[in-house]
Amino acid sequence: MTPLAKRIADPIVPNSGVLPKRAVELKILHPEDHPAPTATQPAAPPVASEELLAELAEHSARLETASPQEIITWAAETYAPRLGMATAFGPEGCVILHMLATLAPETYVFNLDTGYQFKETLELRDRIAERYGIEVELRKPELSVAEYEAAHGGPVYETDSNQCCFDRKIKVLQQAARELDGWMSGIRRDQSSHRAKAPIVGWDKKFGLVKISPLANWTKEQVWKIITDEKVPYNPLHDQGYTSIGCQPCTRQVLFGEDERAGRWSGSGKTECGLHTADD
């Protein structure tokens, strides 16, 4: 077992009122502790030990019947101040932001700003800040859209959407993950086959940190009930037939009877950008 794996295998001290030992020890894992990436060999993410994997599975099982608020509270108590949340301002993300505003408003929240987002999505960021006082950071790729397309002879999403997603989303989250011990997402199990087995708490091997999904066992109806009852700000494009909203060039309105993610990368057979797949 590597020294890093030993450190991240230390036991959690839940609800102790002090920062748990694992978070304290992971807190020293700044980027300079990792091997420097090169053009041909990017820095490898940390690898979890079997002990840690088993421990996270136990926590996930225990939290399976917990409310999203209880899951968020546990995550904040366990991993703050190195807990983050990535949001694309979908309905689920907005609901979690609504809960964070009361439970853990100091949580670092960021958006993977590809440069191709709808203006309505970016305007929603401003409405969230006005309503909750939470400033969601826009984390951008190294190259602007103009620079990126110039370097590749045009829009990459037209010829290789997987590469575009990797360059403008995956790599940006990889960098953000180096600053965190745990990250929260708004995925639900009933959204797609890729997400059907998502645990409440698990190890995200792609990004090398703990992943918490407070709404994993919720339904779309439960999410929208909170939005309606609590008047949570949401993207107005949802009222125009966009059930799942990503980058503007790769998102269309969904037709009656289609899956809620059918409008993403329509016609390609692709329904995930790679953030929430466990293939690699």
PyMOL commands that set and color helices and strands:
alter all, ss='L'
color gray80, all
select helices_A, chain A and resi 3-8+21-26+31-33+50-63+68-79+91-103+119-132+145-152+156-158+161-177+189-191+193-195+220-230+236-240+248-250
alter helices_A, ss='H'
color red, helices_A
select strands_A, chain A and resi 83-86+108-112+137-139+182-184+201-204+209-212
alter strands_A, ss='S'
color yellow, strands_A
deselect
rebuild
show_as cartoon
